[in-house]
Every structure is written in structure tokens, then in C-alpha cells.
């Protein structure tokens, strides 16, 4: 009989968990998770060894409160490397508490060798037991047997048949790591009494029938012009036909207003049915579109398949926020979604580009935990033109690896398809298939011709603000899109001062989501009733916002932004032709970095073509993007990130790979005084919680972190968490700074303060 070694202290049942049961259960679950990508053997090994150090006497004393500061994970990682020759399992075990570190045999040995750790532990901990043989004997005495994998998941030996590119190696380790940490999290949570619902199955055939019926009903009830309805029907049919093709990398190029949101879901469901794929992940760059898309999918599918079929996961959903609170154990949707979102155990996941892509380059257990769910999935990326140029090459390498090694299908959907195939030679490294996607929409040229609803007018002379205001005043209904918030606010103020308050609206991220939603509802109502309506906006109106103006003014911008603005002109084809005016304001200004570069390229490109600029010609965007890539050289950018990937340094890669580099904070703003006071009082009394975030998200503005000496600091009240003030959640304390037209207008704040 073996001694009774324990993994965890007493749980909800009042009983402790035996180490044997924990290791066996984690190994079994990790095996099942990794079966989707053929890494069962090493996942089982990692599961059996991940807590090997708990067989040490010091750890058992820690459970009794008789010892502290014990390292119980290094022994298992050392055993995986030394006895079972599995680098991937060693990395996963080493990282399941600390996060993934660095793939380098010398570094791994120096951080895991019991002799070195006994003398000087980097975290100033004590090993639970330095005798590896003793720990393995106790494992065996418990009836558990670890086996060397027949084929290494990650082979770093000099005579390896094929040396994978570092980016592919790192993703492989993250996938095995994901299977281990998710299995460990689940078993530990189960022991401590957390009731976790299992995500329902996808059932793609039945879901597709529900969707098809909905699309048909929408078409019958639509007020859109006949040509628009024909365009949407053509896109729908093309998506269903293309879904029979083998899994891989696809593009979906369709004009704005063609019904892409439902058509790409139709492709995904049919593709999943044909190829037995497990889930659909929808990746969207903007929170405003995510909430809109998630609601469409949820309202459509959950009445038939139940709660948890569609989950929404992002920083303001309450599911993506790492903030504990007693009220999070409430019954209902929020609790179910929070649990399913932790590891994406749901048929349909709607998430942000930040959440998806940064997880692919993360080193933390919580962020990587969901990655194994991506194997054999359909991953739909909407508005892919927003992917930062300086991250394009490593990102596409990782996605290509998902397709080639893990059986996933990747779809890049947009009206302005970037020519990423132009970068194929830089993406096609060992372990990837490069980037040569298949186009889903066979008739995309025909679709764009069917979408021709707007005529472009290019102004070659700069327009003064007064001239622009005068032109807008003469319009009954018009949209004007500018590049920076200062320009939009100044123009709105100028129109207001000239007596245009009736029917004047403004839209920018200075306004909280509740404010923007109310403005858009009023704008749509006025447009429908043919009342006077002038909307002055930043480019946030181009983010999937469904408005239909007869005339749109757009300041020079990146070509894809110009096309997005054009999609808000005569959107439903009710007019014979809409009017799109491209102009240069007298004070030309752009957001810095890639946006400014792309706008400059657009100016030169459009100027070279003169009047031959057809926004409904997909070839226009292909040529533009190739010119942009040739000038900006995406493959040569971010050498710091490239060097970190080459060194296979997970910590440094996670630090450097950021879609939004600047640190951001969240501010509760006084748009709705009653809601503001209630939420502020709750935050002060109860502190920050996921439930509070869910309730407050419509009243939050995301801002760049102000400097300590910025005047704005005096108006930011930190929200407490466990009795301590947070440094990224605040209450804005001066109601007069929230303008009913313009949103939050902090005094003496830099232009770039608000996102």
C-alpha cells in the first residue's frame, strides 16, 4: 500500500483530493484535449508529471500548514526532460504556474536541475524533494506509470528531420501547454466545488437550417433595393458552395452591405458539417461590432440550442476581465458565460482581435488555456484590414501553422482585402504553408458591380473648415468623417455656433457606448423619416455601423477607410446613385504611425490615378496594398519581436506582441447621471467585480493611461479592488466635462488621451 499523498486540501465536500486521483484525471483530460492535434502521448506525460513534486514530504507538510515557499513543479519538468526526453512536456509543466519561459536546453537545465535549485532558487523557494528517483518511485507506487512519447511533439535534437521555424515551435508548445493547464484548472475547480457547465455541441447541420430560414425571412421582409437583395443572395450562395472545399486558408471579399455577417456564419456551419470541425470562432477588431454580432448570433441560435451556445469574450464582457467578486457566483447568463469563456468551451465564440491574437503569442496559463480549442475549428476574422502592419508577418505565420498543423480553417473577411499573399515568401517558413488563400466568393467581381451605389468626387484643393461647414449646411442629410477627434469636435462646434443644432450629431470614442448607441438610433430614425441630419464623426462610424446617407464627405485617409466610409453612402441602394466627396481639410492631420503612413500612400496612389479611382474594383485594393507593403516593408518591422521569437523567449514575445501597445485604463463617465451615480456608488461600496463591469460597460470610455502630472489625474477616482485602489479602473468626478454633443472633454488633456 502506498502512502496517502494529497494534491489539494479539503474541498467543498470536506474531503482532501489524493494526488493519484488529481494526476490521473489531469492526464486523462489533457490526453483528450490534445487528441485533436495528435499530441496525446505528451499531454498524458505532462498531466502525470505536472505535480510530481507534490510527492515530496515538504509539500505534504505545506498542506498541513507546516511549511511555506515550496516549489512542487520543477521536479516534474526535470523528469519530463531528463527521463522522458520531452522538451514540450517539460516546458508545459515548468510554465503551468510561472508561465512559459524560454526554449533553450541550457536555460531549461539551469532553471530545473535540482542540484542548482537546491543551492539557489530563482524565486527563493525550496524544492519539495531534490531526489527525483524517490518522487518517481512514489508515483509508481501510487499505480501511475509515465511513458516516453514514441515521437517527440517538439524535436530539438541536431539530427531532427525538419527544424521548425521558431514561431511554429512556440505555437506547438503553447498548444500542449493549453491542454495541460486547462485540464489542471478544470480538475482543481471541480474538487473545490465549482459547478462548471459543459459547452453544448455545435450541431452544424441543424444550426445551418435555422440560419437559412432566418436569411430567407430577412430577404422577404427587407426594404432594400432589388439589386442589394440580389447581391446578398449571391454572396450567401457562394459561401455555401465554397464550404465544401478542404480546410485551409480562405479570403471572403464582399462589398459593404452584402450581408457578410450572416453569410460567413453560413460558410462556417456548412464547412464544419462537411469536415467535422468542432467550433466557430468569430474575431472582430471593434467592441461595437462584437456586441452587435454576438447579439445577432445569440438571438438567432440560442432559442434553438440553449444558453451558452454563443459566448462573447472581451475585456468589457465581464468574461474577459480578470476581476473576482463574490457576486460573480450569481445564477444566470453571466455566470454560465464567464465559465465557458475561460476556456472557450462553446460552439460559437465571438471575441476581439486583441483577445485572440495576443493569446496566440502569450505565455500566461490563463491566456493560453483556451488555445487547444482552436484545433479543428473555423476561425473567422472580420475587417482584417485593421491588422497592424508591423505585426502582419508573425501573425500570419502563427495562423498558417494553425491551418497546416492543427486542421483549422482561417477566413479573412473584408470589403477591402489586404494583399497578404504578396508577403507569402516571408510567411512560408518551415512548419507553415505560407499565405496563398482561396477566395470564397466566386462572383466577387460581379458582387462589387452589383454594389455600385456611389459616385466618387475627388477635391484637389484643400477645404477650409468654414467652406466645409457651409457645404454641409446646404445638405439636408450628410455624413462627414474626419481622421482625428479634435477635427470632428471643432467642426461640430462650428456648425453648432452657426445655428445648425437641430439635426446635428457627433460620433467619436470620446462618447461612451450608451451615448453612441442613442445617437445612432436617433440618426437612423431621422434618416428613415427624411428629416434633417448632419453627422460629424471620426472613423469609428466605419466600424460596422449600419447607417445610410445620400452624401458622405471623407477626409483623405487609408484607402480601406475611404471604402468603409463609402459603404455608409446609399447603403441600401434606395437612390439611383449616392455621392461620396474625398477632400483634404485645411489642417491636415492623422493619427500617428501606420495610419499616417497608409494615408500618405493613398494620397500618392489616388493622385497618380487621378480620376480613375473605382472603389468597387477589388483590384484597386490589391494594387494599393502591394504598394503599401513595398514601401513599408512589414517583414522588416519590429526587429525586437523578431529577435525574441528567434530566441524562443515566451516572456519577451508576450511583452512585445501587443495590438494596442499603449497601456489603457477604463473610466466610468457621467453621460447618464442616474446610471452614473448608481454605478459609482456600487463601485465605491463593493469594489470592482466582473458583474459591475458587465453593468457598467455601456458607460465606460477607454483612455490611454495619463502621466502622473497630467491635470486629468485630479478627476480620476480609482475604483477599489479588495480594499486597494486599482490603477486601471476609474470614476470620472467632474460631470461638467461630459459634453452632451461631444462626450468626454477633459480640460488640458492631450489630443491622443482618449482612444
N, C-alpha and C positions, 0 to 999 in steps of 0.2 A: 504494500500500500504506500502511495506517495504522500508526502506531507500536503496539507491543505493550503496551498498558496493562493492568495487573493489578488484580484485585479483592481477591484473597487470596493469601497466601504459600503455600508448598508444603503440600499436604495429605497424607493417608495414602499416596497413590500416589507422593509425591515430586515432584509437579508443581504449579506455581502455577496459579491459576484466572484466566483472562482476564476483564477487566471486561466485554467484549462478551458472553461466554457467561453471566456472572452476571446482567447486566441483562436479557438476553433471556429467561433461564429464569425469573427472578422475575416479569417482566412476563407471561409465558405462564401461570404458575401462579396469579398474582393474578387474571388475567383469568378463569380457570376458576372460582376460588373466588367471585368477585363475580358470575358469571353467574347464580347462584341468586337474586340480587335486582336484576338489571338494571343493574349498575354496571361492566360490563366495560370500557368506554372509559376511565373514570377510574382503574380499577385497573391497566390496561395502562400508562397515563401515569405513575402513581405508581411502578410497577415499573421503567420505563425511566429515570426521573429520580431514584430514591431515593438512588443512589450517584453522581450526576453529578459531585460534587466529586472523585471518585477519578481523574478525568481530569486533575486538577491535578498539576503536577510535584512539589509538596511532598508530596502523599500517596504518590506513587510512591517518593519518597526515604524516606518513613516505612517502607514495606515493606522497604526495604534497610537499615533501622536507622540512617538518616542524618538523620532529623527526628522530632520528637515534638510532641504537643499540636496535632493538626491537625483542623479541622472539615471533614468531607467531605460533610455532609448539607444544610447551609443553602443551598448553590447550587442543588440540585435543587428544594428547596421554593420558592425565589425564582423559579426558572424556571417552575414549575407555576403560580404566582400571576401573575407578570408577563407571561409569554409565552403561556400557555395558559389563563388565566382560570379556573383550577380551585382554589377555596378548599379543597375537601375533600382533593384530592391534596396540596396544599401543607401542610395540617395533618398528614396522614398521614406525609409524608416528614419534616417537621420533627420529628415525635414518634417516629420509629422507633428513635432512640437515646435521646432525652431523655424520652420520654413526651409525651402530648398536653398542650398548653398552654392557650391561650385563643383562642376565635374572636372576633377583633376586628381589623378590617382595619388600623387604626392600630397596634395592638400587633404584629400579624404583620409589618408592614412595618418597624417599628423593630427587630425581632429578626432579620430576614432580609436587609435591604438590605445588599449587600456593602460599600457606602461606609461605612455606620455600623459594620458589624462590623470592618472593617479598622482603624477608629480605636479602638473599644472593644468587645471581645467579652465578653458577659456571663459566659462560662465561661473567659475569659482564654486562648482558643485562637487559632490562626492559620487563616485561610481557606486551603484548598489552592490556590485560584486565585480572584482577585477579578474576572477578566474573564469574564463569563457567556457572551459570544459565542464566546470561544475554547473553552470547555467544550462548548458545543452543536455547534460545528464538529467537535470531536474525536468527539463522539457520532455525528454524521452520517458522518464519515469511517470509523467502525467499522461502517458499514452499518445503523445503527439510526436510526429516524425516529419522533419523537414527534408526536402529533396532538392538536389541541384537541378536547375532547369536544363532540359535536353538541348535547348537552343537559346542562347542569351538574347533577351529583348534589346539590349544595348551592348554591342560588342566594341570594346575599345582596344582590343589586342592589336599589335602591329601587323599581324598577318590576316586581319579581318578581310573578308572578300570584298566588301564595299564600305568605305568610310563615309558615313553620312555627313552632310553639312551640319555645322554646329546648331543651326536653327532647328533642323529636323530632329537632331538628338535631344535638344532641350524639350521640344514638344512631346517626344516619346516619353521622357522621364515625367513630365507633368501629367500625362495621361495615366501612367501607372500610379503615380503619387495620388492622383484624383481618386482612383479606385480604392486605394488603401485608406485615405483619410475619410472618405465618405462612409466606407464600411465601419471604420472605427467610431466616427461620430454617431452613426445610427445605432450601433450596439450599445454604446455608452449612454445615449439618450434613452434607449429602451430600458436599460437597467434602472435608471433614475426616474422612470415613470412618465416620461414624456410620450403622450399618445401621438403617434405620427401616422397620418393617413397615407395610404399608398396611392400614387397617381393613377388615374384610370388609363386604360389602353387607348391608343389613337383611333382605332376603328375607321380607317380612311375611306372605305367604300361608303359606309353609311353617312359619314360626315360630308363626303362629296355630294351625295344626293341631297342633303339638307342645303348645302351651298348652292347647288344647281337650281333648286326650286326657288331659292331666295333671289338669285340673279335674274331668273325669268320674271319673277314678280316685280322686281325693281324696273326692269325694262318696260313692262306693261304699264306701270304707274308713273314713269318718268315724263317730265315736261321738256326734256332736252330735244334738240332738233333731230330730225331723222338721220342726218349724216353722223351725228355724235353717237346715236344708238347703234348704228351700223358699225362704227369704229369699235365700240365696246364689245359688241358681239363677235367681231373678227378677232379681237385680242383674246377673248375667252376661249374661242375655238382653237386658236393657235396654241395657247397654253396647255389645253388638254391633249392635243395631238403630240406636242413635244415631250410630254411627260413619260411617254413610253420609251424614250431613249435611255441608254445606260447611265448610271450615276456618274457624276463628274462636275465639271465647272461650266456654268452657263451664264449668259447675259440675257436680260429681258429689257429690250429697248422699246419703249412705248411713249407716245406723247402725253403731256399733261392732260388730265381729264378723260383718259381712255379706260378708267376702271381698273387700274393696276392693283389696288389693294385686294380686291376680291379675286382677280384673275390669277395673281401669283399664288394665292392660297389654293386655288383650284389646281394649278400645276403641282404644288407640293403634295396635296392629298392624293391626286392620281398617281404621282411619281412614287409616293410612299406605298400605295396599294400594289403597284406593279412590282416594286423591288423590295418589298417587305422592310421598309425603313421604319424607325421607331418613334420619331417625334419631329415636330416642326419648330424651328427657332426663327423668329422674325426680329431682325436687328435694324433699329431705326435711330438716326442721329439726334432727333429732337424730341424732348419730352412732350411737347404739344401734339406731335403726330402719334407718339406712343399711346397716350391716353385715348386719343381718338380711335386709333386702330384697334387697341385692346378692347374698347367698348363695342366696336362693330363686331369683332370676332366673338366676344363673350355673349352679347345679346343674341347672336345668331346660333351659337353652338351649345351653350350651357343649358337652355331649356330641354335639349335632347339628350345631353350626356352628363349633366350634373355639374355641381360646383367643383372647381379645381381642374376643369378641362382646359381652360385658358388662364394662364397666370401672367401677371405684369410685374417685371422685376427691374427696378431702377432706384436711384438714390432717394427719390421722394415718394416711393410707393409704400414705404414702411416695411417692405420686404427686403429692400436693398440696403437699408440703414442698419448699421451695427450699433443699435442703442437698446439696451434692455429696459424692461419696466414690468412691474407686477401686472399691469393691466393688459399686457400682451397675451396673457393666458385666457383672455376672453373667448367665448364661443363665437362661431360665425366665420364669415368670409375672411376677415383679416388674419385670423389665426391660421386657418387652413392654407391660405396663400403664402403666408410667411414661412410655414414649414416646408411646403412644396418648392418654394423659390430658393431655399437654402441649397438645394442640390438639383434644381430643375427637373424634378420628378413629376412632369406633367406632359400631356400630349402636345400642347401648343404653348410656347413661351414667347412673350413679347418683351424685348429688352432693348437697352441702349447700345450704341456702338462702343461707348466707354466701358460699360459692364462686360460686354462680350470680348472685345479686343484686348483690353488691359488684362483680363483673366487669362487669355492665351499667352501672355508674357509675364504673368505674375509668379511669385514664389511662395505666396502665403497659402496655408491649408484652406482657409475659408473661401478664398477667391478661386482656387484651383479645384475645389471639391466637386464642382458641377461638370468639369470638362469631360469626364468619361461619358456623360450623357450625349455628347456631340457625335460620338461614333454612330454610323449608320443613321444619320439624321439629315433632314433637308434644312439648310440654313439660308434664309432669305435676307439679303442685305438691300434695304431700300435707300434711295438717294445716295448712292455710293460716290457721287462726285464730291461729297463732303470729306472723304478720307484725306487726312493731311498728307501733302506731297512728301514731306520728309520722313514719313513712316510707311509709305506705299510698299517699298521693296521687302522689308522684313515681314510686313503684314501679309502680303500675298504669298510669300514663301510658306508661312505657317498655314494659311488657308489651303494652299496647294497640297501640303503634307496631309491635312485633314482629308482631302479628297482622295489622294493616292494611297494612303496607308490605312485610313480609318473608314473608308466606304461612305463618306458623307458626300452630299451634293451641295455645292455652293452656287447661289444665284445672285448676280449683281443686277439690280433693277434700277432704272432711272430713265428719264426722258433725254438726258444728255450724257450718254455713255462714255466714260473715260476710255482712252485707247491704251488700256493697261497691257494689251498684247504687245505693244511697242516696247515694253520692258521685259518681254519674255526671257531674253538671254540672261538677264540679271536675276530672274526669279527661278529659272531652271537649274537649280543646284542639285547636288546628289541627294536623293531622297524626296524630290518633288517632281511634278510633271510640268512645272513651269506655268505659264498663263496663256493658254490658247482656247478660250471658251467657245462654246457653241451657242448660237443665238436661238432663243426660244421662239421668237416672233418671226415666222417665215415671211409674213407680209408687212414687215415693219416699215418699209418704204411706202407701201400703199397706205398704211395707217397714218403716217405723218402727212400724206397728201390729204387724207380724209379729215385730218385735224386742222387743216389750213383755215384758220378763222380770223387771222390778224394780219394787218399790213404794217410793216416796219418803216418808220420815218426816222432818218438819222440827221440830227442837227450838228453842223460842223462848227458853228460859233457858240461860244460859251453863253449860257443864260445867267443873267443876274437873278438874285432872289426876288427882286421886285418884278422882273419880267415873268419869272416862273409863277409867282403869286397871281399876277394879272391873268396869265393864261388859264390857270386853274380856276380862278374866279368866274371866268366865262363858261366853264363847263358845268353842266348840271350834275353829272356823276363822273368822278375821276379818281384814280389811284396814282399816287406819286411815291416811288420807292427810292430812298437815299441810302448811302453807304455807312454813315455814322450817325449816332444818336443825336449829337449836337446839331447837325444839319436838319434832321427831322423835327426836333423840338423848336429850333429857330424859325423854320418855315411855318410850322403850325401856329406859333405865337404871332408871326407876321400876318397870317390870314385872319387870325382871331382879332388882331388890332385893327384890321381893315373892315371889320363888321361882318365876317363870314362865320360867326359862331354857329348859326343854325345849319345843321348837317355837316359840321366839321368834326373829324375824328382823327385820333393819333394812335399809332401802334408801335410799341417797342418793348424790349425786355426791361425797361425801367418800370413797367407795369407788371403787377402780379398776374398769375393765370386767371384768377376770377375777374379781374378788371379787363384783361384782353378778351376773355370769353364774352363778357357783357357787351363790349364794343363791337365785336364781330357779329353778335346776334342782332344788334341794332343796325349795323351796316347792311347785313343781309335783308333785314326787314325793309329798310329804305330802298335798297336796290330792287327788291321784288315789287314794291309799291310805286316805283319810279319817282321817288322823292329825291330832293337834292341830297347829295352825299359826296363829300370830299374826304378821302382817307390819306393821311400822310404817314408813311411807315418806313421803318428800317427793313432790312432784308428778312426779318422774322416773318413777314407776311408770305414769303415764298416757301415756307416750310409746311407744305401740305395744306395750306389754308384754302378752303373752298369759298371763294368769292368770285363774282363775275361782273367786271366793269366794262363799259363801252370803250373807254380810253385809259391807257396806262402810260405814265411818264416814268422812265427809269434812268437814273444817273449811270454813267459808264461804270461797269463792274466786270468781274469774270464772266465769260460767255455763258456758262451754265446758269449763273444768277440772272442774266438778262433773259434767258429762255424760260426760267421759272417765273419771272415777272410776267412774261408774255402769256403764260398759262393762266393768269388771272384776268386776261382780257378776252371778252366774248367767249368765255369758257364753255358755255352750253350751246354756242352756235345760234343764239336767238337773233343776232344781227347778220346781215349779208357779209359784213367784214368789220372787225374791230380795228382800233388804231393804237399803235404802240410807238411812243416817241422816245428815242435814245438821245440823251443830251449830256453835256458837261456843265456842271454848276460853276459859277464864277470862282468859288473857293473849293478847288478840287482836293478831296481828302479821302483816304481809305484806311480801313483797319490795317495795322502793320503786318509784315511777314508775307505768307503765301498768298493771301487775298490781294494785297497790293501788287505783288509780282504778276498774278494772273490777270488783274485788271489792266496792267501795263501791256501785257502780251495781247490782250483783247483789243486795246486801243490801236496797236500797230497792225494787228491782223485785220480788223474791220476797216481801218484806213487803207490798207493795201488792196482790199477787195472793193472798196468804195461802195457803190450801191448794190453790188452783187452779194448780199448777205441774206440768205434764206434760212430763217430759224426753223423751218420744217424739213430741212435736209440733214439727215444723220451724218453725212459725210463732212458737213461743216464742222461738227464737233470732233470727229476723228482727226481731221487736219489740225484743228486748234490744239487739241491735247498733245499731239505729236510735236508740234512746235513748242508748246509749253515744256514738255519733258526734255526736248533737246536743249532748251535754254536754261532750265533749272537743274537738270541732272539729278533726279531724285535718288539715283543709286549712289551718288557721291555725298549726299547729305547725311547728317547725324553720324559722323565717324565715331563719336563716343559710344553710341548704341551699337554700332557695328563691331567695335573693339570688344565691348562687353559680351556680345554674342559669340565672337570668335574665342574669347576666353571661357565661354560657357559658365559665366558668372550670373547665377539666377538673381542674386540680391541686387546687383548693379543693373541688370536688364530690367527688373521690375521697377527700379527707381527711375530709369531713364525713359521707359516707354510710357508716355502719357499723351492721350489725345488732347487733353486740356492741361497744358503744362503748369499754368499758374494755380496756386492754391486758392480755393474758393471757400466762401462762407455763405451761410443762408440766413436771411433776415426776414422776420415777421414784420410786415408793413401795415400801416393803418389805412388801408383802402376802404374797408367796411368797418366803421367804428364799433358797431355792436359785436361783430365776429372777432375783431381785433382785441377788444377788451376781454372777451371770454377766453380766447386762446392765450392771451398774455397772462391772465390770472391763473389759468391751468398750468402754464409753464412755470410760473413763479412758485406755485404751491406744490406741484407734484414733480417738477423737473422734466427733463427730456425723456421721451419714450417713443417707440415706434408708432403707438396709437396716436400720440399727439402729432407726429409728423404726417400721418395719413390725413388727419383732420385739418391740419394747417397748410398743407402743400399748395392749396389754391391761393393762399395769402402770403406766399414767400417770394422773395426776389433773391436770385443768386448773384453774388458780387465777388470781385477779386478782393483778397484779404488786404485791408488798408494797413499802412505803415503805422507804427506806434504814435508818431507825432501828427498824423493826419487829423484835421478838425473833425472828421466824420466819427472818429472814435468816441467822442463825447456823447454821441446819440445812440450808441450801440450798447444795449444791456445784455450781458451774457446770460444764456439760459442754463440753469444748473443741471448737473448730472451726478447723481449720488452725492448731492450736497456740495459739489465743487463746480465752479463756473466752467462751461465749455469754451473752447476758443474758435468754434466754427458754427455756432448757432446763436442768433441774437434777436432781441426785440428792438425795433426802431422806436425811439422815445419821443420824437418830435412830430406830431400829426401834421403840422403846417407844411412840412417838407414833402408831403404826398399830394401832388397836384391832380385835380380831377380829370384834366385833359392829358397830362404828360406822364403821370406816375411819379415815382420817387425822384425828387430833385434835390439831392444833398447840397448844402452850401459848401462852396470852396472845395468840391470834390473833383479829382482829375477826370478827364473825359472817359478814360478807359475803366473807371471804377466799377461800373455795372456791366455784367456780361452781355 
